[in-house]
Amino acid sequence: MTSKTLVVKVTVGQDSAERCSQGFTVAATAAATGTDVILWLTGDATLFGLPGHAEEFHLEHAAPLSQLRDQILELGKIRVCTQCAKRRNITHDQLLPGVEIAGASTFVEDILQPTTQALVY
């Protein structure tokens, strides 16, 4: 049996809380089932790769974003867009342990694998 990979790209933050939460929820749920997961944080979602930002996120009736993030970090990968990080003056040493900065070529490589499904939120 070939293992599947799910790449979830979250492009929004608290300003679009439901969409943001859905992306994290889908990624964490897939990781919990044993699916290989790569969560890409771009745009305003880039901030969730930093300590404290997911802890400040709130959406009624949703799992805490920090718990979802930690589950994804434990079971999968989290990548932050290079350009998005630079626009926000975020450096690798500021990110949570396990979060990596990567560019468009890595994203393209991730999503073009034959057993990969990509979703964008």
N, C-alpha and C positions, 0 to 999 in steps of 0.2 A: 504494500500500500504506500502510495506517495504522500508525504506530508504536505499540507497546505500552509501557506503563509498569508496572513492578513496584514496589509499595510493600511493604517488609518491616518489620514492627514486632517488635523484640526487647525482651522485657520482663524478662529474667533476666540474671544475671551468672555468676560463677564457681560459685555454689551450684548451678546447673543448667547445667554446662559444656557438655554435649552439645547441649542445646537452643539455647543461646547460639551455639555454634559453627556449628550448622546454619543459623541465620538469617543470620549473616555470610557463610557459604559460599555459600548460595543467592543472596544479594544480589550478592556479588562475581562469581560465575559468570555471572549474568544480565548484569551490567554488561560483562563481558568479551565477551559475544556481541553487544554493541551495543544492548541493551535499556536504555531509560531507567530508572534505579533511584533510589528514595528510601528510605533506611534511617532508620527512626524508632527512637530509643533512649529507652526509658521504664523506669520502676522502677529496679532495680539496674543495668540496662544503660546508664543515663545516664552512669555514670562512665567509659564507654569513649569519651566525647567529650572527655575530659581527657587531657593528656599523661601518658604512663607507665602508665596502667591496662591498656591492651590488651597492653602489653609484659610485664606481670606475669601475664597469663592463660596457663594451660597446660592442654592436653588432648592426651593421647597419640594419635598417629596423625592429628592434625588440622593443617591449615595454621595457622601463627601468626596469631593474631587481629589483630595489628598490621599484618601484610601485607595481610590481607583488608580491614581498615579503610582503609588507604592506597589500595588499589585502588578501593574504592568512592568515596572522596573525590576521586580523580583522574577517575573516569569518571561519577560520579553525584552525589547529594546525601546528606548526613547531617544529620538534624534531631534535636534533643533536646527532649523534652516540657518545656514551661514550668513546670508544677506540680512535676514530678519534679526539675527543676533547683533550684527554690526550696526544696523540702524538703531538699535536700542542700547548700544554700548555694552553688550553682554560678552564677556570673555569666558573661555572654558573653565577657568579656575573659580568662577562665580556659580557655576551650575551645580546641581545636586550630584552626588556621586553616582556614576553610571549613566548619566545623560551625556550624550556626545553631540558635537557640532558637526554637521555634514552639509555638503552642497547639492546642487541640482543633479550632478552626475551620479551621486550616490542614490538619490531618490529615484531617478530613472532606472538605474540598475536594480533597485529593490522592486519596483513595480513591473518590470518587464520579464521577470522570471516566469517560466511556463506554469508553475503551480501557485501563483500569487493572485490574490484578489485585492484590489485597492478601492478604498472608499474615501470620500472627502466630505468633511463637515465644516 
